[in-house]
Amino acid sequence: MKKVFLLLTVALLAGASFAQGQEKAIKQYGFWDNWFIQGQLGGQYLFSEDHDKAAFKDKINLNAALGVGKYFFPEVGARLQLGGWRSGCYYSYYPYDAKYYNVNLDALFNLTNIFLSYKEDRMFNLIGIFGMGYVLRFKDNDVAQLKGHSTDFFAPRLGLQTDFRLNEKWSVNLEANVNFYGDEFNGNKFTDGFASKYDIPLNILAGVTYRFANRGFKMVNVEDPALIQSLNDKINDQRGQIEEYKACCEKKQVVPEPKTIIKEVPAKASLDEMVIFRIEQAKIDKNQEVNLYNVAQFMKANPDAKITVASYADKKTGTPEFNQKLSEKRSAVVMKVLTEKYGIAKDRITVVNNGDKQQPFPDNNSWNRVTIMTTK
C-alpha cells in the first residue's frame, strides 16, 4: 500500500504542477468589470461670431458634467456623459447666456498605455477623447429676437484628459475638450468662413473618478491547455501503474490450504481526485472532465461510499471575501456535474468551501486553485 500511496501522491502533485512554464498576460474581464463614474465642474469659453467684441467675462460660464463609463482593455474605454449649464453667447452686439445640455458618447484612448507598457498602479495617465453628442439649447427669454426659439443638433467632440491616481478606487482629473456646435447655437448664422459652420465651446473641467469593484487590469499567468492535458495523461498513466501493481499483488497472494476457511475482510474503498481550475475561474476545462468521470465511476462501484468535495482558492489572488465565493462556485459546479450528469445522490456528497483560509499546497500558491474529492 505504501507504493500505491506514493504513486497516487506523485500523480496529484503532477496534476497540480500545471502552473509551471507559464507566461504573463492581461487577465480576462467580464461585462461588469472596470466600470467607473465621473463628476466634473469647470468653465466654458465659446468661440462664435464676433466673440472677440464681447468682454471676456461675458464669454465665460460655468459648466458641469456627470459621466459613467467602462474600460474594455487597458488602452480603450467608453464614456456616456451628460453635461451643460450655461454658455456665454453674443447676438447682435448683445451678450447673453444660453441654457443648454448635451449628451455625449465618447471613445477613450489611454495614450499612456498605448505608447508605454501597461502598469496597473501608474500614477498618471493621459487619455485622448473622441466622441459624438446631442445638444439642445433651450428657449431664451432674455433676447427679444430669440424668444420662443430653441435648437438642437449633433456635435462631434475632441479632447484630452489627465488622470492622477490617488488609490485603486479614486483618481482626480483635468480635462479640456472642444465641441463643434452648429452655427445656429448662439442665434447668429454667418455665410462665409469657418464661423459659418460652427460655434465652438472650449470646456476646461476638473473632477473626480470612482472605479467600481473588479477594477484595474491584472497581469496573470497564462495556463497552457496542452501542458494541463499532458500532466493529466501522466496522472492517468500513473493510475494505470497503480492498478497493475494491485493486480500483481493479488496474484501473489498465498492460496489458503484446502478445507481451511478464511474470511477475508475487504479493504475499504478510497478515493483521491481533484479538478484544477484556471485563475479566478469556476469553469471546468475539458481536460479536467475525466477526473469527475473517474469519481462518478468510483461512486457507482462503491454504492455505500461517501465523499467530501473541498474547494480552495489561491491566497495571492483576490480578497478573502472574493476567494470564499469563488471556492463556493467551484464546489457548486463540481456538485452539479456529479449529481445531474452522473446521477450521484446529493446525500453522498459533503461540500466544504475553504476559500483561501486553507492552502493544500502551501509551497506553490497557484496549485491551490483546486477542488479535491476524497472518501469520508
N, C-alpha and C positions, 0 to 999 in steps of 0.2 A: 504493500500500500504506500510505502514511502516514495517509491519510484513513481507511482500513479500521481500522488500529490505533487511531487516535484515537477512532473511534466505538465500537470494542469496549471500550476503556478507560473511556469515559464510561458505557457500559452496565454494566460491572462495578461502578463506583463508585455508580451509581444504585441498583443492586440491593442494595448494602451499606448504603445510607443509610436503610434502613427504621427505624433506631433513633431518627430524629428524630421529634418530635411525640409522644413517649410520656408516659404518666402513671405515677405510682408506685402500687404495690400490694404486699401481702404475698405473698412467694414461695410457690408451692405445694409441699407436702412430702408424702412418701410414708409408708407404714406404719411403717417402721423409723427414721424421723427423730424427734428430740425426746423420746427416752426418758431416764429418769433412775432412779437407785437412791438410797435414802434410809435412813439409820440414825439412830435416836433413843434417848435414855435420859433418864429423869426420875422423877417421883414421882406417886403417886395418893392421893387422899383420897376415901373412899366415904361418900356421904350415904345412910343407911338408917335403919331403925327404931332409935331410942334411940342414934343415933350421938353425940349430944351428951353422953351419960352416960359414954362411954369417954374415956380420956385421949387427948390429941391425938397423941402418939407411937404409940399403938396403932392409929390410923386411917391412918397414913402408911406407904406401902410403895413399894419401887422398881418401876418399870415400864419396859419396853423395847419397841421396835418396829422392824421392818425392812420396808421397802416398795419397790415398783417401780411406775413409772407413766410416763405419756406425756401431753404437751400436744398436742391436736389443732389448736388455734388459740391465739393469744396470750392469749385470755381464758378458755379452757376446757380442762381436762385430766381425767385419771382416775388413781387410785392403788389398787393392791391391796396391803394391808398385813397382816402377821402380827405380833401383839403379845401382851402378857400378862406374867405373872410371879406376883406375889402381891398379894392385895387384903386390906386390913385390915377384917375383919368383926366384928360384935358379935351374939352369940347368947345369950339368956337371961342377961344381965349378965356374959357371959364373952367377952373379946376373943380372936379367933383370926385366923390368916392363911389365906385361901382360895387355893389354887393354881388357876390358870385360864389359858386362852389365848383369843384372839379373832382371827377373820379378817374384815377389813373391805374392802368395795369403796366407795371414796369418789369423789364428783364434786368436782373442784377448780375454783373460780372465782377467777381473778385479778382482784380488785376494783380494783387499781391500773390495770390495762389496760382494764377496763370503763369506768371513770369518767374516765381520762386517756388521752391519745393514746399509742399504743404506742411504746416506746423500748427498743431491743434491749439496751443496756448500762445500764439503770436499776439503781441500787444497792439499792433497797428495793422489795419487793412485798408487798402484803397479800392473803392468799389465804383465801377462805371455803371451808369443808368441809361437805359434806352426804353422808352415806353410810348403809350398812346392813351389819351384821356378824352373824357367827355366833359365839356364846360358849359355851364348855364349861368348867364348874367341875368339877374332879376330886374324887374321893372324899376325905373328910377323916378323918384318924385321930386328931386332937387333941381333937375334941369328941365326947363319947360319943353324943350324940343324932344326930350326922350320920354315924356310921360306916356305911360301905357305901353312902353316898348321893352321887350326882353329879347334875348338872342341866345342861341345855343349852337354848338358845333363840336367837331372832333379836333383834337390838337395833339401833335407829336411832342415828345419831350426828350431832352438830353440833360445829363447831369453827372456830377461826381460826388461821392460821399467818403469822408474819412471816418473810420470806426476805431475807437480806442477801447480795448477790452479791460474791464475792471476785474471781473472774475468769470467763471463759466456761465453764470446766469445773466449778468448785466454788462452793458457797454454804453458809452456815450458817443455821439456822432455829430459831425458838422457837414452839412450838405449844401451844395449850390446846384441849382437846376434852372433851365430856361424852357418855357413852353411857347409854342408857336400858335398863338390865338388868331382867329380870323380877324380881319381888319375892322369888322363891324363891332368888335368888343367895346371900344370906347365911344362908339357913335359916329366917328368920322370915317369916311372912306375916300382915300386918295386914289388917283387914277394912274400915277406914274411912280417908278422907282420901287425899291424893296418895301417901303412903307405901305404900298398899295396892296400888299398881300398879307401882312402880319402885324399884329400888336404883340410885342414880346415882353413878358414879365420875367425879371430876374429874381429868383427866390433864394434867400440865404436863411437856412434853418439849422437850429441846434436842437438836439433831442436825446432821448434815452431809448435803448433797445433791451427788451427782456426776452430771453430764449427759454422756451418751454422744455419739459423733460425729454430725455433722449437727445440731448443737444451735442453738437460737435461731430467730427468725423474721426474715429479712432483707427489707428493702424493695427491690424491684426494679422495673425498667421494664416496663410493660405494652405488649406488642407488638401493634399493630393489624393483624389479618389483611387487612383491606381495604386498608390502606396498603401492605402487602407485595405484595398482588395488583396494586395499581396500579403499583408500581415494576417488578414482573415484566412487566406489559404494556408498559411503556416499554422494557424491555430487549428484548423480542421485536420491538417496533416498530423499534428501532434495528438489530436483526439484519436485519429486512426491508430497511432502508435500505442496509445493507452489501451484501446480495445484489443489490439494484437497481444499486448502484454497480459491483459486479463485472460484472453483465450489460452495463451501459453501456460499461464499459471493453473488454469482449470484442468488442462490435460495432464499436468504433472502431479495433480493431487493423488494421494495414495488411495487405491481401491480397497474398501473395507473387506475383511475376510468374510467368507460365506457364513451364513447363519448369524452374523453379527449385525444387529440393528442399531444404526446410529441416526439420530435425528439431527439433521444439520439446520442450524439457525441461520436463516438468510441474512446477508449483510444489508444494512439499512441503505436504502437508495439515497443518493446525494446528488446535488446539482450546483454548479457554479458557472453562470453565464453572465454576459454583460452586453450592453448596447452602447456604443460610443457615439457621441453627438458632436456636431460642429459648434464652434464658439457662439454662445448666446442663442442657440437654436434648440427647438424641441421636435424637430422633424427627423424621422428615422430614414437614414440613407438606404438605398437599395442593397448595398453590400453588407448591411447590418441585419437585414431581414432574416437571413439564415440562422442567426443566433436565437431569434424569437421562435422560429420553426423548431429548433432543437429543444427549446424549453417546452413548447407545446407537446412534442412527441414524448418527452420525459414525463409530463403530467398525465398523458393518456396511458403510458405504460405503467405508471405508478398511481392508480386512482386514489390511493389514500394519502398521497404526498401533498404537502402544503408548502408554499414558497413565500419568501419575503422579497418584495421589489423595493430596493433602496436607491434613491436618485440623489445626485450631487451636482454642484456647480463649482467651477474653479474660483478660488478666493480672490484672485487678482483682477478679475473682470467683473464690473458691475458692483452695485451696492449690496449689502446683506439682504435688504428687502427684495431687490430685483432677483437675486440668486435664489431666494427661498421660493418665489413664484415660479422661477424657471425650473427648479427641481420638481415642483408640483406638476408643471406642464409635461415634463419628461415622464414622470410616473403615469400620468393620465394617458399619454399616447401609447405607452407600453401596455398598460392595462386594457386599453381599447382593442389593441391587436389580439391580445391573448383571449379576451372574452368574446369579442364579436367575430373575429376572423377564425379563431380556432376552437371556440365554444368551451373554454375553460371556465368553470364556475367561479364567481367572484369571491365566494366564501373560502376558497382555497388560496387566496392571494392576500397577503398583508402588505400595505403600502407604507413606506417610511420616506418622508421628504426631508432631507438633511440640509438643503441649501448649501452654504459654504461653511456651516458650523463644524462639519467633519470633512476631512480630506483623506480619502482612502489611499492616495498616493502622495504623501507629503513632500517627497523629493522631486516631484515633477508636476508643477501646477496644472499644465494643460491636460494631463491624464485624468483629471478629476471631473471632466465633462462626460459623465457616465451614469448609467443605471446598471446596478449589479443585482442579479437574481440568484438567490441561494435557498436551499431547503431549510425549513424551520427546525 
